[in-house]
Amino acid sequence: MILSLLLGSLLIAMLWKMGRTAIGSPHLRRMALRNLVLHKSTTLFTVLGAMIGTALITAALLFQHSLVQSGEQLLEEQFGRIGYDLPAGGAGYGNAQLDDQSVERLQRLIAQGAVAEVDALLPTVSLTSTLIKRNDQGDPLSIQPNVYLQGFDRMRAQSFDWRVMQDIPELGEQEILLSELVANRLEVVAGDQVSVGEDSLRVVGVVPEQGLLGYRGIEHASASALVAEGTARRLADVPDGQYTNILLRQKEYLFGTGNVGTRSSVLFGLGYRDVAVRGMAEDDLEHARRIFPIFSIASWSTIAIGLMMILNIFRMIAEERRQELGVLRAIGMTQADLTKLLRLEGAFYALLSSVVGLFAGIGLAKLLLVLIGDYFALGVLQIGGLSIQYQLFISFEPLITGFATGALLIYCCSWQVSTQAATVPIVEALYDEEERRGRNGGRERLSIQRIAVRLLGTILTAGVFLLSLTDSFRDGLHDHFSNLFPLLLIALGFFWTLMTSLIVSRSFGKLTMGLQWVFRPFGRIVAVLRMALRNLEVHSKRTALLVLMFALVFFLTSLSGVFRDSFIGHFARQESRVLAGGYDLYATAGGKRLTSEEASRMVAGSEQVKAGIVEQVVSVWQVPLYREQAYHPNALEFGSINGIDRAYVALSTLKLIDRDPAYRSDLEAWLAVVNDPGVMIVSERHANEAKIGEPYQISLMGGVIQKRIIGIAAYDEGSNDLPATSGVFLKQSELPNYTNDPKTITSQLLFRLTQEETSAADVEGIEKALSLHNIYPLHHPDADRKVGVDHMAKFFDTFASYSLLSALIGIGGLGVIMFRMVHARRQQIGMLRAVGVSAAVIYWSLLIEGSLIGMLGIALGSLIGSYVGTIMVELFGRGGDFPVLFPYGKMILYMVGTQLLTLLLMMLPARLAFRLSPAEATKYVR
Amino acid sequence: MIEVQNLWRTYGGGEVRVDALRGISLAVERGERIAVMGPSGCGKTTLLNCMSGIDTITSGHVLLEGQDLHRGSAAARDQYRAKKMGFVFQSYNLIPVLSAVENVELPLLCQGVDVKEARERAEVALTRVGLRERAHHRPSELSGGQHQRVALARAIVNNPAVVFADEPTGALDRATTELVLDLFDHLNRVDNITFVIVTHNPEVAERADRVIYMDSGEIVQELVPKRRRRER
């Protein structure tokens, strides 16, 4: 906000200054406007080029703002004033049972101010269940699994959140209030009946999700609904005077004002173990947004490219008009007036381009949201289980920041150039540029300092490159800058791009000589090359800036291309069944202890499951390995103690990387675990320092599993969130010994399908069957992986396209410069034509001059981007199998496409030169 | 050598029609030096442009060694100019990014002459104008007179039959003008090059074999300068 205000103030200052000049000096205003109209093509290209920078930065800011606002909306809908949730259970942590006494105690503590950040509580009775709409015959018409049903005392709820409760009607015993989401999915309206287990409840109303009504519990259910407290007790089997949860209210009302900013429990010191539900959600939302700054990097690089273009063009304009400005000064215009005139022109450019850029930016932000919004939503879902839909939020702050950034940067460029141009002494200004160069000695004189700087720059560039080839450099980056290395590498890439562009631009002399030598038998080619390349050599600053413009674009494009192809290649090659330990689907039955036989019967007896598609169903009992994570929504992903049976072993593909020699095969070792309560297998992921024959030390909480380790199971990083692929494996019946509350045991149902590639409809059938038993959601790792890969591909493709937009600035800028160059060289071209040089030779020399800049920039940027991308993939992929893949096809397409566009645009000024008559040589008016 | 017959050059049409040349007829012998004089806007430069084929004509004929210059294609005229003509302009029109020798050899390279041969011929041309030692200097490092001598070297590097010069001394001081005119004389004498020179400078005209005075697109008078009359 401070930045927006600052930029807004500067913008107002600029506008005020511009307005004052325009009104106070109408002659300057007329001259400025006429110059813009006179050089129509320059004005058009400059405005278009400059507006792309504004459009990209506005789009990036607007998109980021939309991500944040959508997140805030979700927090408001699903949490409202709920900051923390204290669940019953988790014996050993102080809140084994939540009863009226606990509530009273906590209330007292809160009243005494002993609980930071909390000012009220609400005891609730909740359960997660499946809601079913049935027809008259009792058959299910629609099913909504995973609905968080809550019941609470109405009076208490009103004091907890009166704003939400004022819209909620009193609920009777057989009544339910649905959120819009559930009602829409079930296609029910007020007055309809829905089933929850054996109960049939009448829908008394449908309300939007907000706060208490939108809360979906610690484990982020799919939707929410309210019932009377008594109904909830009956459904959840909770006696009077006891509760399943106590919700704690955040002192500050947070919507739009900030974050809880902590994932920590507030009751820990008081003997309870609550979950910072809102803080964790905020964290998950922010985590998913972390990758977005690469779009900001691309935007800023675009701004930099835009700046180079603007500087180049303004410099050219100032050079071209040097004599005109000299004459103006000679006839009495003051330096201040001249500066005002040039700045006024700059301000017009700034305003025009920023207005166009602003609208283009809004459109681009919307497009980004359509293209990659789902990628971020998937990220949030995968990280914390929150379901979010991102939408575009247009607000003043990002708009003014984008607009002002674009306008002010352009204005600053014109400011700098106009100051330089206006302060040139009159006598100097009246010489034309070539005469001035002549008086300065013609060729650039190299001082010792300049040579030293160039030498140092070259050595530094080459040195850092050579260093980057060493293992110690890469290890150092990975080990000491584990979070920062992507940014450091991008910064290094920018450095190389800048330096090589400068070095290459300074080496045009050598390049020209080399090419002349190669083509020496072909006089015409030498003539064309000489005319084309010598200009690039002489105007080395301009050449360097133009080469850099293209190089920056292709650096980012190729970097993201290598990254995209390597990662997608890696994920696309993964075999989901192998990663999942030999299974294709899984679902979690929380709080239930199902045996593999029971699970198989449940599926086999279901009408929804097509016969023959499921080969085997296995149930693995699990409790979290690290008990301090017990109430984390994804506690089991941190590691689990797996109670396995013979059915699991029969199909498991988990290999042992180390095994007690007493067992002749992996299978024998696995079977020993199933039969012998005294032994276990530990996953490589959680092995720590564990050795065969020793008990297992649980590192974080210091617990010990007193069984003998007989094998270490291999672990693939790709199995990260897949159940029963890591942790500790022991006999199923042993598991209750590792929890004080049997309710915390989860049955992980693993499905092996007859055909790995089963249709979505068949999987949906299994999902329905499980939902009817209150088991959800059903995960399909292979489908999830494909969706993930698709989203990732789309994300990087969008980023590449986003970066490529900057190429348009480069091409536009080059076009302006070439047009102006042809205009300035009319007489020379006329002379060449007069002495018999054919129009084709002139045409080709100009075409080569323009397109060579593009070609060099593209080549440099692509090489550096690919190299940096390779290092990045290597560092990101350490510990996994990440082969570096180059997107040859795509890169060639981008390069050829950009080059073709450049060529096409270069044809316009070249054609202009082509049409110039030799008689131009005898026109002496310059 | 050059025969101009009833040459008309008209620009624009209707009310803005301008007859820059009105039925000019003129003959120039090989090795002759012609100076064209007249007030500004009388059509001197237009006549030079039409005679050399760098501008198109409205009607009439320009015969060069018996061939009608404007009957062929533009490409053919380009070829003819490249091989048979040389040009010198008031503002030199050297390519600023090329050195003197590179400027001189450029027309040869564009004709497809071998790089080595082009360089040798360019160095010879520069030697003839007395700038051999400045061959590798860029235009910005040369004086006005040196510019014009490089332009002259460029004009003669292809051994032209005729050199067209438009105000060749317009931007030069008196001493440099003398130097350039001496060079013209020398080339005319030694290589028998024909010179058609548009000028305002009576000194230049004085050195010509014939002076043609123009006004309003017509030749109004032809004179042989006193000096030339004395020589005869």
Interface residues (C-beta under 8 A of the other chain):
Chain A: E434 E435 R437 G438 G441 G442 R443 Q516 R520 P521 F522 G523 R524 V526 A527 R530 M531 R534 N535 E537 V538 Q827 Q828 G830 M831 L832 R833 A834 V835 G836 V837 S838 A839 V841 S917 P918 A919 A921 T922 Y924
Chain B: T45 L48 N49 S52 I54 D55 A75 D78 Q79 Y80 R81 A82 K83 M85 G86 F87 F89 Q90 S91 N93 L94 I95 P96 V97 L98 E102 L106 P107 L108 L109 C110 Q111 G112 V113 D114 V115 K116 A118 H137 R138 P139 S140 E141 L142 R154 A155 N158 D166
